[in-house]
């Protein structure tokens, strides 16, 4: 605590009066604290403005857009209804196939080609109109990893063969792609791509194939084993 000493100064009646003087010198009194208040307020203001600017830059660099997702699971063969859908937001620069809310009519009332879990983003390649399937024909949807689809981009009308690859025990024998293909069973010699869409940036795809009804059932069963592979062929 600052100690004080008194100095004598003349009063108006001639007798000396004592005035306290701070030993720390001029500027050490209570007025100094008050003079620093504007500086502190200015510093706080600068910090707040900087934080708001950083938040604005972050939000502008991660713009998000609304897309359609499933509120609950939809099984293969079920019709998608408006109650099954919700709108969620994803980063606008994500390289995934999406359906925007304005395109909801292209999804509602159509049949699911694959089992669709709750929360998944829905695309046109995962559904089909019942009118598009002719008598005796089947359309099957496959969710495939990068090694299960050709490197070339699949487009509607492309012809592919559907193979059942060897069991995991045999596939782990450091076999080449050609050796695995040679030991695979041909399920469908020629199927037609109805639609194909990427599910994310890791190369996963949903591919819808048209074939006979019996072949579609067989391929759908094989797909549960995770051993289906597509080979692009010319017909």
C-alpha positions in Angstrom: 0.0 0.0 0.0 1.4 3.4 -0.9 2.4 5.5 2.1 1.6 9.1 2.3 3.4 12.1 3.9 2.1 15.5 4.5 3.7 18.7 3.2 2.9 22.1 4.6 1.3 24.7 2.4 0.1 28.1 3.4 -3.6 28.5 4.0 -5.7 31.5 3.3 -5.6 32.6 6.9 -1.9 32.4 7.1 -1.6 29.2 9.1 0.0 26.2 7.4 -2.2 23.3 6.3 -1.0 19.8 5.4 -1.7 18.2 2.0 -1.1 14.5 1.4 1.3 13.6 -1.4 1.8 10.1 -2.8 5.3 8.9 -2.4 5.2 7.1 -5.8 5.2 10.4 -7.5 2.7 12.1 -9.9 0.2 9.9 -11.7 0.1 7.2 -9.0 -3.2 8.2 -7.5 -6.8 6.9 -8.2 -7.0 8.9 -11.4 -4.5 6.6 -13.2 -6.9 3.6 -13.0 -9.7 5.7 -14.5 -7.5 6.8 -17.3 -6.8 3.2 -18.3 -10.4 2.2 -18.7 -10.7 3.4 -22.4 -7.6 1.4 -23.3 -9.0 -1.8 -21.7 -12.4 -1.3 -23.5 -10.6 -0.8 -26.8 -8.6 -4.0 -26.3 -11.8 -6.0 -25.6 -13.5 -4.5 -28.6 -10.6 -5.5 -30.9 -10.7 -9.1 -29.5 -14.5 -9.4 -30.1 -14.2 -8.0 -33.7 -11.4 -10.4 -34.5 -13.4 -13.4 -33.1 -16.4 -12.4 -35.2 -14.3 -12.0 -38.3 -12.7 -15.5 -37.8 -16.2 -17.0 -37.3 -17.5 -15.4 -40.5 -14.5 -16.6 -42.5 -15.0 -20.2 -41.2 -18.7 -20.2 -42.1 -18.1 -18.8 -45.5 -15.5 -21.4 -46.3 -17.8 -24.2 -45.3 -21.0 -23.3 -47.1 -23.7 -25.9 -46.6 -26.7 -27.0 -48.8 -29.9 -28.8 -48.0 -30.2 -32.4 -49.4 -32.7 -35.3 -48.9 -31.9 -38.1 -46.4 -34.0 -40.9 -44.9 -35.7 -40.3 -41.6 -36.0 -44.1 -41.1 -34.9 -47.3 -42.8 -36.4 -48.3 -46.2 -36.0 -51.9 -47.2 -35.4 -53.2 -50.8 -38.6 -53.3 -52.7 -40.5 -50.8 -50.5 -42.0 -47.6 -51.9 -40.4 -44.4 -50.7 -42.9 -41.9 -49.2 -42.7 -38.2 -48.3 -42.8 -39.2 -44.6 -39.6 -41.2 -45.1 -37.6 -38.1 -46.1 -36.0 -35.3 -44.2 -33.8 -32.4 -45.2 -30.2 -32.3 -43.9 -27.3 -30.0 -44.6 -24.0 -31.1 -46.0 -20.9 -29.1 -47.1 -21.4 -27.8 -50.7 -18.0 -29.0 -51.9 -18.4 -32.7 -50.8 -18.0 -35.0 -53.8 -21.0 -37.2 -53.1 -24.2 -37.9 -55.0 -27.2 -36.1 -53.5 -30.8 -35.2 -54.2 -31.9 -31.6 -53.5 -35.3 -30.9 -51.9 -36.6 -29.5 -55.1 -36.1 -32.9 -56.8 -38.2 -34.8 -54.2 -40.7 -35.9 -56.9 -37.9 -38.0 -58.5 -37.7 -40.0 -55.2 -41.2 -40.2 -53.7 -43.4 -43.0 -55.0 -40.4 -45.0 -56.4 -39.2 -48.4 -55.3 -36.0 -48.8 -53.3 -33.5 -51.0 -55.2 -31.3 -51.6 -52.1 -31.7 -51.6 -48.4 -31.5 -48.0 -47.3 -30.5 -47.3 -43.6 -31.9 -44.4 -41.6 -29.9 -41.2 -42.1 -28.4 -42.1 -45.5 -28.5 -39.6 -48.3 -30.9 -40.8 -51.0 -30.2 -40.6 -54.8 -32.1 -41.4 -57.9 -29.8 -44.5 -58.6 -31.2 -46.1 -55.4 -34.8 -46.1 -56.5 -36.7 -47.0 -59.7 -40.3 -46.6 -61.0 -42.3 -49.8 -60.9 -43.4 -49.0 -64.5 -39.7 -49.2 -65.6 -39.6 -53.0 -64.8 -41.1 -55.2 -67.5 -42.7 -58.6 -66.9 -40.0 -61.2 -66.3 -37.3 -58.5 -65.8 -35.6 -57.5 -62.6 -33.6 -54.5 -61.5 -31.1 -55.0 -58.7 -29.1 -52.4 -56.9 -25.6 -53.1 -55.7 -23.5 -51.1 -53.2 -20.0 -51.8 -54.3 -16.4 -50.9 -53.2 -13.8 -49.5 -55.7 -12.3 -53.0 -56.4 -15.7 -54.4 -57.3 -16.5 -52.1 -60.2 -14.5 -51.3 -63.4 -12.1 -48.4 -63.4 -14.0 -47.0 -66.4 -17.0 -44.8 -65.6 -20.2 -46.7 -65.7 -23.1 -45.0 -67.6 -26.7 -46.1 -68.3 -26.7 -48.7 -71.1 -23.2 -50.1 -70.3 -23.1 -53.9 -70.4 -21.4 -55.7 -67.6 -20.9 -59.3 -66.4 -21.7 -60.1 -62.8 -19.2 -62.4 -61.1 -19.2 -64.2 -57.7 -15.6 -63.9 -56.5 -13.8 -66.6 -54.4 -14.3 -66.7 -50.7 -12.2 -64.5 -48.5 -9.9 -67.3 -47.6 -9.0 -67.9 -51.2 -8.9 -64.2 -52.1 -6.3 -63.6 -49.4 -3.7 -65.8 -51.3 -2.1 -62.7 -52.9 -3.9 -63.5 -56.2 -3.8 -61.0 -59.0 -7.0 -59.5 -60.3 -6.9 -61.8 -63.4 -6.5 -64.8 -61.2 -9.4 -63.8 -59.0 -11.5 -63.3 -62.1 -10.5 -66.7 -63.5 -11.6 -68.4 -60.2 -14.8 -66.5 -60.1 -18.3 -67.8 -61.0 -20.2 -66.0 -63.6 -23.6 -65.2 -62.2 -24.9 -63.1 -65.1 -23.1 -63.0 -68.5 -24.6 -59.7 -69.6 -26.5 -57.2 -67.5 -27.3 -53.6 -68.4 -26.5 -50.6 -66.2 -29.6 -48.7 -65.4 -27.9 -46.0 -63.3 -24.7 -45.6 -61.3 -23.7 -43.0 -58.7 -20.8 -42.4 -56.4 -21.6 -42.5 -52.7 -18.6 -40.6 -51.5 -15.0 -39.6 -52.1 -13.6 -43.1 -51.4 -14.9 -44.7 -54.7 -17.9 -46.5 -53.3 -20.8 -46.7 -55.7 -24.5 -47.7 -56.0 -25.1 -49.5 -59.4 -28.5 -50.5 -60.6 -28.5 -53.4 -63.1 -31.3 -54.7 -65.3 -31.4 -58.5 -66.0 -34.0 -61.3 -65.8 -36.1 -61.7 -62.7 -34.4 -65.0 -61.7 -30.9 -63.5 -62.3 -31.8 -60.4 -60.2 -32.8 -62.6 -57.2 -29.6 -64.6 -57.5 -27.4 -61.5 -57.7 -29.3 -59.9 -54.8 -28.6 -63.0 -52.6 -24.9 -63.0 -53.7 -24.5 -59.4 -52.8 -25.2 -60.1 -49.1 -21.9 -62.1 -49.1 -19.9 -59.0 -50.3 -18.4 -61.0 -53.1 -20.1 -59.6 -56.2 -17.8 -58.0 -58.9 -18.7 -56.3 -62.1 -16.7 -56.7 -65.3 -17.4 -54.3 -68.2 -17.9 -56.2 -71.5 -18.8 -55.3 -75.1 -22.0 -56.7 -76.6 
